[in-house]
Amino acid sequence: MPFITQGKTNIKYILIVVILAAITGGGILAYQYWWLPKQETQPPEIKLLEKVEDETADWKTYIDDSYKVLYKYPPDWEGKGKSVELGCHPDVGPKTLAKTGFDICGESELGIEDDARELVKNLTLVFRKNIIIDNRPAIKQTVKFQDGTTRIQVLVQHKNVLGKKTTLHLVGLNEDNKYTSAEFENIFDKMLSTFKFIEPTEEFCGWSTDGSCVSDSDCMAGGCSGQVCQSKNEEGVITTCEYKDCYSAEKYGLDCKCTNNKCQWSK
């Protein structure tokens, strides 16, 4: 059957082609719909963020009035108090152990870089890196003594009571063989993560641990001079005993209250 007859398009031929195309296309669609296995479209998987637990939530709090710092320590450790002996001795550490723990071992007027180098003299430097503690630059290093014992040293920028820049010495002592080096460093690093410099106001110079609370009755004044507002759910805060007039909350019309679920001094 010719497609063009005497200059005119053959309509029957075109209709036959269109019908055949429709039949073929319909057959393909039917095959895909009824015979091919169907694949269900799965929505994208949404992974919920895992809740990160505060591993130091139940730890005790130590406050050093001399250097105006606060940090937490493990619940099975105890406060040892400041030693009058020369050298570094733990402020806090495991019960019954005298040579294991955490100490603030003085300060110097050298910068942290110079101080770090000075403390390594006549010792072996095992490890050193730059870190940040409470938004302040610091250096963490491990040194080995001639007898084979090691010590973790942290040098952090500080200001003394006169406002002069100094370097504060934080020391980790692990000399009773209670912990492996890795175990002790893990505890030490967790303690460093809680380390805070206390910035008192111009007048009242007490402070808060920001302990958790639901109501005012969950909060109480702690510390040797009642200068710390803390939660009753926390272990009692240990402070050095140096009374100052600016510790008197009553004088400034303040109470230890629950504010935004944190125990804080408030009017």
Helices and strands as residue ranges (DSSP letters): E 4-5, E 8-9, H 11-34, E 60-64, E 69-73, E 77-79, E 92-94, E 100-108, H 112-120, E 124-133, E 136-144, E 150-159, E 165-174, H 181-193, E 196-197, E 207-208, G 216-218, E 219-222, E 228-231, E 238-239, G 245-247, E 255-259, E 262-266
